[in-house]
Amino acid sequence: MSQQPATYYTVLRERGENWDARFPMRQQEQWEEHAAFMDALADDGFVILGGPLGDGEEKFLLIIAVESRQAIDARLADAPWAPLGLLRPASVERWVILLGERGC
């Protein structure tokens, strides 16, 4: 019996206009609140994987399992770093996994 491929979204976020380049990620304003928020999204199963890309100071990738793009926008709108201008969305792409244990 064939299964439908699992569908996810990739969310690429980048530094916002208020990111203070003098400080690493964990020293940005409201780091503790941001980390707790993101941990809760992972605990809920909303974020499957996430973290910084490259040197960890410019781009951040999330793999999210949801039914719609609107669900992503709604959940991330409450992120502590959003109103502070520390992160901004760079792209959101639907991703169908065809290879690996979650693909078919």
C-alpha positions as semicolon CSV with decimal commas, in nm:
position;residue;x (nm);y (nm);z (nm)
1;M;0,000;0,000;0,000
2;S;0,148;0,334;-0,107
3;Q;0,149;0,627;0,133
4;Q;0,126;0,993;0,040
5;P;0,462;1,167;0,074
6;A;0,495;1,361;0,398
7;T;0,460;1,736;0,340
8;Y;0,653;1,994;0,535
9;Y;0,759;2,354;0,497
10;T;1,106;2,500;0,507
11;V;1,118;2,840;0,672
12;L;1,427;3,049;0,622
13;R;1,463;3,346;0,854
14;E;1,739;3,603;0,858
15;R;1,869;3,877;1,081
16;G;1,635;4,170;1,109
17;E;1,717;4,539;1,112
18;N;1,758;4,545;1,491
19;W;1,998;4,251;1,522
20;D;2,301;4,378;1,710
21;A;2,600;4,242;1,517
22;R;2,827;4,320;1,814
23;F;2,674;4,029;2,003
24;P;2,631;3,657;1,926
25;M;2,285;3,503;1,895
26;R;2,256;3,403;2,261
27;Q;2,330;3,759;2,373
28;Q;2,061;3,926;2,163
29;E;1,776;4,103;2,339
30;Q;1,516;3,863;2,488
31;W;1,721;3,552;2,405
32;E;1,572;3,353;2,692
33;E;1,216;3,431;2,581
34;H;1,299;3,348;2,220
35;A;1,463;3,016;2,316
36;A;1,167;2,917;2,536
37;F;0,920;3,002;2,257
38;M;1,113;2,797;2,000
39;D;1,155;2,505;2,242
40;A;0,777;2,505;2,297
41;L;0,718;2,492;1,919
42;A;0,949;2,190;1,899
43;D;0,785;2,024;2,200
44;D;0,445;2,069;2,030
45;G;0,575;1,896;1,716
46;F;0,525;2,213;1,510
47;V;0,898;2,258;1,449
48;I;1,058;1,930;1,345
49;L;1,413;2,063;1,307
50;G;1,560;2,407;1,345
51;G;1,875;2,603;1,394
52;P;2,125;2,846;1,250
53;L;2,285;2,791;0,910
54;G;2,654;2,842;0,842
55;D;2,818;3,046;1,115
56;G;2,484;3,082;1,292
57;E;2,465;3,456;1,286
58;E;2,282;3,543;0,964
59;K;2,034;3,276;0,855
60;F;1,816;3,031;1,044
61;L;1,629;2,730;0,904
62;L;1,316;2,568;1,042
63;I;1,151;2,250;0,915
64;I;0,785;2,271;1,007
65;A;0,504;2,016;0,978
66;V;0,172;2,194;0,924
67;E;-0,127;2,193;0,694
68;S;-0,088;2,543;0,555
69;R;0,133;2,847;0,514
70;Q;-0,122;3,046;0,715
71;A;-0,060;2,822;1,017
72;I;0,310;2,907;1,000
73;D;0,243;3,280;0,983
74;A;0,000;3,260;1,274
75;R;0,233;3,066;1,506
76;L;0,549;3,263;1,427
77;A;0,368;3,597;1,467
78;D;0,386;3,541;1,843
79;A;0,764;3,489;1,842
80;P;0,937;3,729;2,085
81;W;1,197;3,836;1,830
82;A;0,939;3,928;1,561
83;P;0,821;4,263;1,705
84;L;1,178;4,348;1,810
85;G;1,298;4,328;1,450
86;L;1,566;4,070;1,534
87;L;1,450;3,816;1,277
88;R;1,254;3,851;0,956
89;P;1,118;3,593;0,715
90;A;1,335;3,530;0,410
91;S;1,133;3,247;0,251
92;V;0,870;2,983;0,318
93;E;0,861;2,687;0,080
94;R;0,646;2,377;0,070
95;W;0,869;2,068;0,086
96;V;0,765;1,717;-0,011
97;I;1,002;1,456;0,127
98;L;1,055;1,170;-0,116
99;L;1,367;1,009;0,032
100;G;1,440;0,888;0,383
101;E;1,228;0,736;0,654
102;R;0,950;0,998;0,627
103;G;0,924;0,981;0,248
104;C;0,771;0,707;0,039
